[in-house]
Amino acid sequence: MKENSIPFKNSSTSKLVFVLSIIVSGYWWLGQVINVYSFALVGAIFEILWLPVLAMLFVLPIISMILLLREKVNIRSLYIYSTLLGISTILIMLLGK
């Protein structure tokens, strides 16, 4: 019995969701590590971006789970890693400090 194993290819949507999850996680991490208000321009950009990033922080794991279930839960999917990254970022944000 020989199985035809075709390597799994991630779609452009899964790559986009994964990259957005990395950006959101990095945004919150940098906001905790670096004093963004030491420079006026950086603080202003941080203030402008915080609401869209906060929305993406809670929406991206939900979108990832929906798309993962639609994809029939493939272990090689980037949606799993996007969901884990989003949930861990939320937990670190809530339980940190």
Backbone as CSV, one residue per row, in Angstrom:
resi,resn,N_x,N_y,N_z,CA_x,CA_y,CA_z,C_x,C_y,C_z
1,MET,0.821,-1.170,0.000,0.000,0.000,0.000,0.870,1.240,0.000
2,LYS,0.838,1.896,-1.068,1.634,3.108,-1.197,0.698,4.306,-1.186
3,GLU,1.001,5.233,-0.279,0.169,6.432,-0.184,0.749,7.521,-1.059
4,ASN,-0.122,8.231,-1.712,0.312,9.393,-2.473,0.346,10.592,-1.536
5,SER,1.518,10.934,-1.073,1.621,12.049,-0.145,2.077,13.294,-0.901
6,ILE,1.154,14.155,-1.079,1.450,15.428,-1.729,1.781,16.418,-0.629
7,PRO,2.900,17.112,-0.743,3.240,18.067,0.313,2.180,19.165,0.407
8,PHE,1.892,19.539,1.642,0.867,20.544,1.878,1.411,21.915,1.508
9,LYS,0.622,22.675,0.774,1.015,24.026,0.385,0.126,25.008,1.131
10,ASN,0.765,25.959,1.804,0.005,26.985,2.509,-0.484,28.022,1.507
11,SER,-1.706,28.432,1.698,-2.298,29.417,0.801,-1.775,30.810,1.133
12,SER,-2.051,31.734,0.252,-1.611,33.112,0.510,-2.387,33.710,1.683
13,THR,-3.612,33.250,1.908,-4.380,33.732,3.049,-3.751,33.278,4.354
14,SER,-3.314,32.035,4.420,-2.687,31.549,5.647,-1.375,32.264,5.910
15,LYS,-0.635,32.550,4.858,0.613,33.291,5.033,0.342,34.710,5.511
16,LEU,-0.689,35.347,4.968,-1.043,36.701,5.374,-1.482,36.738,6.834
17,VAL,-2.319,35.800,7.243,-2.781,35.745,8.629,-1.613,35.491,9.569
18,PHE,-0.692,34.624,9.186,0.465,34.325,10.014,1.382,35.544,10.146
19,VAL,1.640,36.242,9.057,2.494,37.426,9.097,1.838,38.525,9.931
20,LEU,0.532,38.705,9.786,-0.171,39.692,10.604,-0.116,39.324,12.085
21,SER,-0.181,38.053,12.401,-0.068,37.619,13.796,1.310,37.917,14.353
22,ILE,2.340,37.721,13.549,3.704,38.037,13.983,3.849,39.544,14.194
23,ILE,3.292,40.342,13.298,3.382,41.797,13.426,2.660,42.274,14.679
24,VAL,1.474,41.750,14.940,0.714,42.144,16.119,1.441,41.741,17.397
25,SER,1.962,40.528,17.420,2.709,40.067,18.587,3.962,40.904,18.806
26,GLY,4.669,41.213,17.741,5.854,42.053,17.846,5.526,43.458,18.295
27,TYR,4.393,43.984,17.852,3.959,45.323,18.261,3.751,45.383,19.770
28,TRP,3.029,44.401,20.315,2.787,44.404,21.749,4.057,44.140,22.533
29,TRP,4.913,43.285,22.027,6.169,43.004,22.717,7.062,44.244,22.743
30,LEU,7.190,44.925,21.606,8.012,46.139,21.564,7.421,47.243,22.429
31,GLY,6.108,47.318,22.512,5.470,48.298,23.381,5.767,48.066,24.847
32,GLN,6.008,46.815,25.222,6.352,46.502,26.605,7.832,46.683,26.902
33,VAL,8.673,46.451,25.920,10.119,46.472,26.131,10.714,47.869,25.955
34,ILE,10.228,48.602,24.966,10.812,49.897,24.613,9.896,51.012,25.110
35,ASN,10.500,52.082,25.610,9.740,53.266,25.986,9.409,54.038,24.711
36,VAL,8.216,53.805,24.196,7.843,54.401,22.912,7.579,55.890,23.023
37,TYR,7.399,56.387,24.226,7.087,57.806,24.406,8.331,58.665,24.604
38,SER,9.498,58.068,24.492,10.716,58.872,24.626,10.923,59.773,23.408
39,PHE,10.409,59.385,22.275,10.432,60.219,21.076,8.987,60.529,20.688
40,ALA,8.712,61.777,20.391,7.340,62.207,20.121,6.753,61.517,18.893
41,LEU,7.528,61.384,17.829,7.015,60.776,16.599,6.679,59.299,16.799
42,VAL,7.556,58.589,17.471,7.321,57.164,17.719,6.103,56.985,18.619
43,GLY,5.969,57.824,19.630,4.805,57.763,20.511,3.518,58.062,19.767
44,ALA,3.549,59.021,18.845,2.351,59.363,18.072,1.954,58.207,17.152
45,ILE,2.931,57.597,16.499,2.638,56.445,15.633,2.098,55.282,16.454
46,PHE,2.676,55.070,17.628,2.205,54.000,18.517,0.762,54.249,18.934
47,GLU,0.423,55.487,19.255,-0.935,55.826,19.662,-1.929,55.681,18.517
48,ILE,-1.514,55.995,17.319,-2.402,55.861,16.159,-2.685,54.393,15.854
49,LEU,-1.687,53.542,16.027,-1.821,52.132,15.646,-2.404,51.220,16.721
50,TRP,-2.514,51.674,17.964,-2.885,50.739,19.022,-4.294,50.180,18.870
51,LEU,-5.258,50.955,18.423,-6.622,50.440,18.306,-6.770,49.399,17.189
52,PRO,-6.229,49.648,15.973,-6.312,48.588,14.960,-5.552,47.314,15.352
53,VAL,-4.423,47.481,16.026,-3.645,46.313,16.447,-4.383,45.555,17.542
54,LEU,-5.026,46.272,18.439,-5.805,45.615,19.485,-6.963,44.829,18.884
55,ALA,-7.616,45.400,17.887,-8.706,44.680,17.207,-8.170,43.428,16.511
56,MET,-7.037,43.560,15.834,-6.452,42.398,15.153,-6.005,41.337,16.149
57,LEU,-5.566,41.762,17.331,-5.111,40.813,18.339,-6.224,39.854,18.738
58,PHE,-7.446,40.338,18.809,-8.549,39.475,19.210,-9.284,38.847,18.030
59,VAL,-9.201,39.442,16.851,-9.917,38.924,15.690,-9.109,37.848,14.948
60,LEU,-7.806,38.019,14.866,-6.981,37.068,14.096,-7.049,35.631,14.615
61,PRO,-6.995,35.368,15.929,-7.142,33.966,16.361,-8.497,33.372,16.009
62,ILE,-9.554,34.177,16.042,-10.880,33.673,15.681,-10.929,33.336,14.189
63,ILE,-10.397,34.236,13.366,-10.349,33.981,11.921,-9.492,32.754,11.630
64,SER,-8.373,32.628,12.331,-7.486,31.476,12.129,-8.187,30.168,12.465
65,MET,-8.938,30.164,13.559,-9.638,28.936,13.937,-10.728,28.579,12.926
66,ILE,-11.460,29.581,12.444,-12.504,29.314,11.454,-11.892,28.749,10.174
67,LEU,-10.821,29.375,9.702,-10.182,28.899,8.475,-9.502,27.550,8.673
68,LEU,-8.995,27.299,9.872,-8.389,26.006,10.170,-9.433,24.897,10.141
69,LEU,-10.588,25.149,10.711,-11.655,24.151,10.681,-12.186,23.939,9.269
70,ARG,-12.205,24.999,8.488,-12.641,24.880,7.095,-11.635,24.051,6.290
71,GLU,-10.362,24.101,6.710,-9.290,23.367,6.038,-9.173,21.936,6.550
72,LYS,-10.016,21.545,7.469,-10.058,20.208,8.066,-8.831,19.908,8.928
73,VAL,-8.375,20.876,9.680,-7.333,20.770,10.708,-6.105,20.006,10.214
74,ASN,-5.355,20.627,9.358,-4.101,20.068,8.880,-2.979,20.571,9.786
75,ILE,-2.131,19.667,10.260,-1.074,20.012,11.212,-0.012,20.920,10.590
76,ARG,0.117,20.894,9.282,1.117,21.727,8.616,0.602,23.121,8.280
77,SER,-0.613,23.400,8.656,-1.217,24.678,8.326,-0.643,25.798,9.191
78,LEU,-0.480,26.962,8.595,-0.002,28.122,9.339,-1.080,28.699,10.247
79,TYR,-2.325,28.300,10.047,-3.403,28.789,10.900,-3.232,28.319,12.341
80,ILE,-2.706,27.134,12.533,-2.463,26.630,13.889,-1.457,27.521,14.593
81,TYR,-0.369,27.834,13.915,0.674,28.647,14.520,0.210,30.082,14.734
82,SER,-0.617,30.572,13.850,-1.181,31.908,14.003,-2.087,31.963,15.227
83,THR,-2.894,30.937,15.399,-3.784,30.874,16.557,-2.994,30.782,17.854
84,LEU,-1.993,29.924,17.876,-1.172,29.783,19.081,-0.435,31.073,19.414
85,LEU,0.074,31.739,18.408,0.778,33.001,18.626,-0.184,34.066,19.148
86,GLY,-1.367,34.144,18.590,-2.353,35.115,19.044,-2.814,34.858,20.469
87,ILE,-3.094,33.608,20.790,-3.540,33.266,22.137,-2.433,33.491,23.154
88,SER,-1.190,33.134,22.804,-0.084,33.368,23.737,0.168,34.861,23.932
89,THR,-0.003,35.661,22.904,0.152,37.108,23.040,-0.925,37.686,23.950
90,ILE,-2.154,37.209,23.787,-3.243,37.662,24.660,-2.964,37.288,26.111
91,LEU,-2.517,36.053,26.324,-2.232,35.619,27.692,-1.072,36.401,28.306
92,ILE,-0.046,36.637,27.531,1.085,37.415,28.051,0.653,38.842,28.345
93,MET,-0.191,39.384,27.497,-0.670,40.746,27.700,-1.537,40.834,28.956
94,LEU,-2.388,39.845,29.192,-3.279,39.887,30.337,-2.609,39.471,31.637
95,LEU,-1.731,38.480,31.575,-1.129,37.938,32.793,0.244,38.542,33.104
96,GLY,0.793,39.310,32.173,2.110,39.910,32.388,2.046,41.035,33.408
97,LYS,3.187,41.342,33.937,3.356,42.377,34.962,2.655,41.942,36.183
